[in-house]
Amino acid sequence: MLFRRFRKKKDEIRTRKLTIEDAAGKARITAEVDHEDNASVCFYDDAGRDKLVLSLSTDGTPRVGLRYADNHGLILIEANESQKTPSIVITGPAGNAQIVLGVAGDTTPIMVSMDAAGNIISPLYGPRIPTVPQAAGASDGIVEDEWSCDWDGFLRDLD
């Protein structure tokens, strides 16, 4: 019995961060739980930039982030557990949101495309029609942190 318990513990590694290196000693994959208990797995390119991030926040929200254009561009897929909303956000190579797809908390479907300055060029969402294009620097609906989208706030900003 004692041997069986020891064997199980030996087969298990418990840590808050694990780094897997390539042959040159560069970190290529990290799996960690941060100081706020968010879990993530990151895959890095040869230059050490995170190119693929899989994460799970403490509220249960899973996210997948794909980076390109020297990490300025991002494709983000999220199933926001606290807001009960799914989203896909695609930024341009400069890092500004340019395509936004999702469903707001009130079940309004949202599909919006924006130019590089953040001006809406083709909105398509429920019965709402924006009265003015979104000015550069105005709220684009991205809140909390760079990995979350507040769809209801996004719709309010457009009214």
VEXKOL-864497 format. One record per residue: residue in one letter; chain; x, y, z of N, C-alpha, C, O in turn; residue number from 1. Coordinates in steps of 0.001 Angstrom, whole numbers, m for minus. Atoms other than C-alpha are relative to their C-alpha. Example, Ala and Ser with C-alpha at 12.3 -4.5 7.8 and 13.67 -1.06 7.14 Angstrom:
2
   residuo   cadena        nx        ny        nz       cax       cay       caz        cx        cy        cz        ox        oy        oz   num
         a        A       890     m1190         0     12300     m4500      7800       900      1200         0      1936      1181       665     1
         s        A      m820     m1190       m60     13670     m1060      7140      m770      1090       730      m261      2198       899     2
END
This chain:
159
   residuo   cadena        nx        ny        nz       cax       cay       caz        cx        cy        cz        ox        oy        oz   num
         m        A       820     m1194         0         0         0         0       868      1263         0       632      2189      m776     1
         l        A      m896     m1141       m66      2759      2429       936       746       170     m1320       885      1291     m1809     2
         f        A      m704       m61      1273      4688      1564     m2238      m902       536     m1107      m450      1318     m1944     3
         r        A       944      m447      1019      1588      2143     m4382      m189      1519        75      m200      2180      m963     4
         r        A       152     m1455      m142      1100      5678     m2977      1256       718      m472      1162      1735     m1159     5
         f        A     m1252      m620       417      4772      6509     m3513       111         2     m1523       523       996     m2121     6
         r        A       m89       103      1453      4607      5305     m7102      m899      1022      m680      m476      1647     m1653     7
         k        A       899      m983       601      1603      7498     m7913       566      1402       119       492      2174      m837     8
         k        A      m581     m1334      m175      3305     10580     m6489      1198       184      m910      1416      1277     m1432     9
         k        A     m1176       m91       854      6453      9812     m8449      m397       256     m1456       347       917     m2180    10
         d        A       450      m163      1372      4466      9729    m11718      m654      1351      m250     m1055      1635     m1379    11
         e        A       701     m1274       131      2995     13177    m11097       966      1146       283      1717      1114      1258    12
         i        A      m786     m1216      m206      4719     16551    m11475      m979      1125       276     m1908      1348      m501    13
         r        A       881     m1119      m350      3059     19499     m9760       847      1259       103      1821      1306       855    14
         t        A      m738     m1257         0      4266     23028    m10417      m915      1108      m485     m1963       823     m1063    15
         r        A       800     m1122       499      2913     26506    m11183       460       431     m1393      m283      1108     m2103    16
         k        A      m484      m337      1336      5074     26891    m14312       936     m1086      m500      1785     m1589       236    17
         l        A      m835       984       669      6668     24469    m16756       491       632     m1292      m309      1173     m2056    18
         t        A      m578      m536      1224      9025     25580    m19527       669     m1133      m760      1449     m1900      m195    19
         i        A      m630       991       865     10009     23358    m22442       890       755      m974       443      1669     m1666    20
         e        A      m987      m694       820     13150     24411    m24278       325      m798     m1259       124     m2011     m1314    21
         d        A      m488       676      1188     14477     23656    m27748      1463      m404       222      1997      m211      1314    22
         a        A     m1377       485      m126     17960     22214    m28415       983      1122       339      2035       869       926    23
         a        A      m873     m1142      m274     19476     25718    m28169      m260       612      1379       416      1565      1768    24
         g        A       294      m521     m1329     17952     26316    m24722     m1012      1131        29     m1227      1745      1075    25
         k        A      1030     m1045        44     15284     28777    m25883     m1342      m573       419     m1700     m1687        36    26
         a        A      1342       428      m396     11859     28544    m24278      m884       m62     m1238      m987       920     m1973    27
         r        A       902       153      1142      9440     27193    m26896     m1437      m200       442     m2364       133      m296    28
         i        A      1346       216      m545      6455     26234    m24702        51       280      1499       966      m157      2196    29
         t        A       159      m134     m1455      5356     27379    m21271     m1439      m358       345     m2376       m51      m393    30
         a        A      1329       284      m567      2447     26093    m19240        64       531      1419       953       159      2186    31
         e        A       m73      m585     m1335      1647     28078    m16134     m1354       427       521     m2322       578      m224    32
         v        A      1126      m615      m685      m864     29307    m13641       567      1270       617      1473      1207      1448    33
         d        A      m572     m1264      m462      m263     33017    m12971      m449       347      1421     m1160      m424      2066    34
         h        A       291      m421     m1378      m576     34960     m9697     m1490       216       258     m1911       275      1413    35
         e        A      1458      m148      m155     m4331     35444    m10352      m722     m1319      m279     m1949     m1343      m375    36
         d        A       516      1350       250     m4823     31686    m11012      m603      m197     m1378     m1437     m1083     m1560    37
         n        A       369       236      1391     m5388     32065    m14765       998     m1009      m569      2203      m877      m355    38
         a        A      m866      1027       577     m4017     29025    m16631       264       305     m1465      m631       758     m2179    39
         s        A      m306      m229      1407     m2205     29308    m19961      1101      m934      m479      1941     m1401       290    40
         v        A     m1068       705       695       m77     27420    m22436       395       904     m1153      m456      1286     m1956    41
         c        A      m491      m899      1050      2088     29572    m24735      1038      m724      m841      1877     m1460      m321    42
         f        A      m970       535       949      4025     28531    m27823       765      1184      m581       162      2168     m1011    43
         y        A      m848     m1119       412      6971     30738    m28829       740      m323     m1295      1055     m1479     m1578    44
         d        A      m793       176      1212      8778     31302    m32127      1488        82       345      1851       202      1515    45
         d        A     m1454       m29      m217     12576     31348    m32581       466      1285       672      1492      1291      1353    46
         a        A      m372     m1281      m594     12663     35013    m31501      m546       168      1420      m320      1202      2050    47
         g        A       531       m68     m1360     10876     34251    m28217     m1345       694       117     m1788      1006      1222    48
         r        A      1317      m652       m24      7554     35845    m29219     m1090     m1055       130     m1032     m2098      m521    49
         d        A      1118       941      m133      4346     34124    m28109      m860        85     m1252     m1382      1152     m1576    50
         k        A       751        45      1255      2584     33064    m31312     m1354      m673       153     m2288      m365      m587    51
         l        A      1253       697      m276      m136     30790    m29944      m164       m49      1509       717      m522      2227    52
         v        A       273         3     m1436     m1718     31235    m26522     m1354      m659       228     m2356      m258      m365    53
         l        A      1238       642      m433     m4333     28933    m25010      m137       353      1471       787       125      2252    54
         s        A       133      m395     m1399     m5751     30236    m21752     m1396      m299       535     m2358      m461      m216    55
         l        A      1256       195      m700     m8474     29677    m19196        40       913      1215       880       745      2100    56
         s        A        17      m939     m1121     m9371     32508    m16818      m688      m625      1205     m1292     m1694      1113    57
         t        A       586       539     m1233    m10543     32025    m13263     m1518       m82       m68     m2121      m853       680    58
         d        A      1459        92       116    m14166     32641    m14340      m429     m1102      m972     m1621     m1290     m1216    59
         g        A       313      1103       905    m13927     29705    m16773        m8       375     m1461      m417      m434     m2294    60
         t        A       m16      m452      1392    m13476     31745    m19974      1204      m565      m740      2343      m245      m400    61
         p        A     m1109       489       819    m11405     29838    m22561       298       988     m1127      m607      1610     m1683    62
         r        A      m412      m907      1079     m9398     31866    m25096      1112      m660      m811      1944     m1398      m284    63
         v        A     m1076       409       893     m7225     31089    m28099       472      1257      m702      m327      1954     m1327    64
         g        A      m563     m1166       669     m4911     33811    m29377      1088      m422      m965      1987     m1182      m607    65
         l        A      m999       258      1039     m2908     33628    m32609       608      1345      m386      m119      2254      m784    66
         r        A      m656     m1275       302      m347     36387    m33189       770       m93     m1308      1304     m1144     m1662    67
         y        A      m745       m94      1248      1214     37526    m36465       526      1426      m142       302      2252       743    68
         a        A      m542     m1337       280      2969     40591    m37972       861       488      1167       587      1527      1768    69
         d        A      m897      m330     m1116      5767     40640    m35385      m762       223      1300      m388      1077      2104    70
         n        A       848       m10     m1197      3100     40113    m32684      m857      1252       151     m1390      1495      1234    71
         h        A       918     m1139       m58      1177     43298    m33522     m1414      m433      m374     m2386       102       159    72
         g        A      1305       509       403     m1663     41396    m35207      m442     m1146       886       382     m1882      1428    73
         l        A       544      1022      m885     m3964     39081    m33294     m1327      m523      m537     m2159       247     m1018    74
         i        A      1291       631       223     m6769     36628    m33970      m368      m614      1346       351     m1470      1861    75
         l        A       411       441     m1327     m8660     36010    m30734     m1361      m675       m68     m2311      m121      m621    76
         i        A      1270       725      m115    m11379     33432    m30133      m270      m155      1488       591      m610      2242    77
         e        A       322        18     m1421    m13184     33644    m26804     m1429      m480       213     m2320      m179      m580    78
         a        A      1342       378      m455    m16162     32044    m25068      m118       551      1416       183      m145      2385    79
         n        A       m23      m716     m1269    m16698     34572    m22264     m1041      m573       953     m2244      m425       739    80
         e        A       889       692      m943    m18158     32661    m19330      m783       985       867     m1971       771      1105    81
         s        A       703      m934      m893    m19010     35650    m17091     m1059       805      m742     m2101      1126      m169    82
         q        A       982      m760       771    m20801     37548    m19881      m909      m898      m831     m1883      m425     m1415    83
         k        A       776       982       784    m22173     34380    m21552       m46       391     m1471     m1097       317     m2107    84
         t        A       m76      m448      1383    m20977     35643    m24953      1217      m589      m702      2294      m661      m110    85
         p        A     m1145       429       793    m18772     34196    m27719       498      1152      m868      m263      2063     m1194    86
         s        A      m512     m1049       883    m16486     36354    m29842      1215      m468      m771      1943     m1372      m361    87
         i        A     m1226       115       789    m13855     36424    m32536       397      1423      m348      m400      2175      m909    88
         v        A      m516     m1329       321    m11720     39544    m32876      1261      m200      m824      2150      m961      m443    89
         i        A     m1186        59       853     m9204     39978    m35692       549      1411      m107      m143      2324      m558    90
         t        A      m623     m1307       133     m6786     42870    m35516       810        28     m1281      1210     m1010     m1810    91
         g        A      m882      m173      1141     m4863     44274    m38423      1443       m99       457      1706      m251      1650    92
         p        A     m1411       130      m360     m1069     44131    m38540       493      1091       950      1531       920      1589    93
         a        A      m393     m1068      m923      m903     47404    m36561      m581      m219      1400      m234       517      2324    94
         g        A       543       310     m1313     m2901     45881    m33671     m1379       559       272     m1913       347      1361    95
         n        A      1349      m538      m199     m6236     47693    m34160     m1040     m1025      m428      m889     m1675     m1462    96
         a        A      1083       916       355     m9428     45603    m34138      m585       406     m1341      m939      1569     m1535    97
         q        A       558      m308      1319    m10678     45368    m37732     m1178      m884      m363     m2016      m478     m1169    98
         i        A      1161       856       214    m13111     42446    m37748      m439      m512      1363       365     m1046      2127    99
         v        A       547       416     m1278    m15376     41687    m34813     m1259      m823      m271     m2186      m356      m933   100
         l        A      1157       877       139    m17815     38774    m34712      m388      m480      1389       478      m799      2205   101
         g        A       404       506     m1298    m19899     37735    m31756     m1495        36       195     m2261       349      m717   102
         v        A      1401       m50      m394    m23188     37493    m29960       m49       722      1342       597       304      2303   103
         a        A       123      m773     m1230    m24139     40084    m27326      m825      m771      1024     m1475     m1764       696   104
         g        A       747       638     m1073    m25674     39150    m23978     m1495       m49      m265     m2188      m942       224   105
         d        A      1428         3       335    m29105     40072    m25365      m284      m833     m1245     m1369      m727     m1817   106
         t        A        38       903      1162    m28486     37519    m28200        69       724     m1339      m199       113     m2373   107
         t        A      m174      m725      1258    m27891     40253    m30810      1273      m479      m689      2354      m410      m104   108
         p        A     m1213       377       727    m25521     38908    m33475       742      1257      m452       119      2254      m820   109
         i        A      m805     m1163       365    m22657     41277    m34262      1055      m425     m1010      1778     m1398      m800   110
         m        A     m1071       150       978    m20453     41444    m37349       372      1411      m427      m443      2115     m1024   111
         v        A      m430     m1363       298    m18440     44632    m37776      1387       m52      m611      2244      m811      m159   112
         s        A     m1361      m167       508    m15471     45558    m39924       367      1475       128      m472      2358       m53   113
         m        A      m492     m1363      m219    m13339     48645    m39263      1268       212      m794      2011      m727     m1078   114
         d        A     m1267      m300       660    m10565     50424    m41073      1101        68      1058       834       m94      2248   115
         a        A     m1146        15      m913     m7086     50714    m39538       m97      1080      1077       532       956      2129   116
         a        A       156     m1086      m975     m8121     53941    m37734     m1124      m281       997     m1327       499      1928   117
         g        A      1073       339      m919    m11049     52223    m35996     m1368       479      m438     m2333       338       313   118
         n        A      1294      m443       505    m13824     53714    m38149      m776     m1189      m550      m236     m1998     m1305   119
         i        A       827      1108       459    m16700     51315    m38774      m314       193     m1474      m793      1250     m1885   120
         i        A       275       m96      1423    m17018     50580    m42457     m1122      m927      m442     m1736      m689     m1482   121
         s        A      1144       842       353    m19569     47755    m42486      m544      m708      1236      m132     m1820      1568   122
         p        A       612       653     m1162    m21662     47065    m39413     m1143      m904      m437     m1827      m614     m1419   123
         l        A      1152       856       225    m24159     44239    m39367      m334      m636      1337       337     m1569      1779   124
         y        A       396       538     m1291    m25923     43574    m36103     m1429       382       277     m1783      1559       203   125
         g        A      1382      m210      m411    m29548     43210    m35102      m681      1171      m675      m349      1502     m1814   126
         p        A       725     m1131       561    m31910     46155    m35657       709      1331       213       212      2360      m246   127
         r        A      m675     m1254      m317    m29393     48755    m34454       837       493     m1176      1458      m300     m1884   128
         i        A      m824      m619      1046    m27721     51169    m36873       804      1105       663       215      1969      1313   129
         p        A      m779     m1050      m640    m24812     53335    m35706      m310      1362      m607      m526      1475     m1814   130
         t        A       317     m1342       482    m25460     57075    m35953      1225       715      m539      1104      1550     m1434   131
         v        A     m1244      m608       493    m21818     58088    m36461      1081     m1068       m21      1057     m1993       791   132
         p        A     m1106       955       m27    m18675     56186    m37386       778       136      1302       849      1218      1884   133
         q        A      m786       m27     m1228    m16553     55292    m34426      1305       737      m259      2046       395     m1181   134
         a        A     m1205      m790       178    m13767     57820    m34058      1215      m769       484      1116     m1617      1371   135
         a        A     m1239       626      m446    m10166     56729    m33719       206       309      1472        16      1447      1901   136
         g        A      m221      m197     m1423     m9362     56256    m30067     m1233      m219       847     m1128      m298      2071   137
         a        A      1224       260      m768    m12998     55676    m29072        17     m1448       463       766     m2273       m61   138
         s        A        50      1363      m510    m13861     52571    m27116      m387      m957     m1107     m1378      m736     m1804   139
         d        A       331       983      1025    m13805     49565    m29417      m653     m1232       601      m790     m2260       m63   140
         g        A       675      1112      m639    m15540     47328    m26902       948      m944       695       501     m1828      1426   141
         i        A      m957       866      m660    m12340     45676    m25748       208       541      1412       670      1669      1582   142
         v        A       m87      m432     m1390    m12379     45866    m21953       673     m1064       852      1062     m2117       347   143
         e        A      m585       882     m1006    m10987     44193    m18816      1495      m184      m254      2309       202       585   144
         d        A     m1387       151       382     m7743     43296    m20553        14      m225     m1501     m1040      m185     m2137   145
         e        A       m54       140      1446     m6512     42697    m24078      m679     m1248      m521      m776     m1426     m1736   146
         w        A       579      1265       419     m8251     39300    m24131     m1507       m93       209     m2035     m1204       262   147
         s        A      1420       117      m287    m11893     40207    m23513      m796      1038      m773      m312      2145     m1012   148
         c        A       848      m922       743    m14754     41815    m25419     m1346       154       696     m2014      m841       978   149
         d        A      1288      m315      m620    m17789     43514    m23824      m970       381     m1120     m1026      1539     m1534   150
         w        A       886      m238      1142    m20408     43150    m26572     m1091      1006       320     m1415      1845      m521   151
         d        A      1061      m952      m333    m23130     45045    m24734       558      1417        38      m106      2354      m404   152
         g        A      m651     m1307        11    m20708     47937    m24184       309       453     m1432       199      1634     m1761   153
         f        A      m264      m307      1398    m19748     47737    m27852     m1264       553      m674     m1190      1541     m1404   154
         l        A      1257      m472       588    m23420     48135    m28875      m386      1368       574      m856      2230      m169   155
         r        A       320     m1299      m603    m23937     51016    m26389       836      1112      m628       329      2202      m892   156
         d        A      m878     m1005       611    m20936     52854    m27869      m447       384     m1398      m179      1496     m1853   157
         l        A       434      m282      1373    m22498     52609    m31329     m1283       823       m47     m1542      1500     m1042   158
         d        A      1286      m729         6    m25873     54114    m30323       203      1488       149      m768      2245       164   159
END
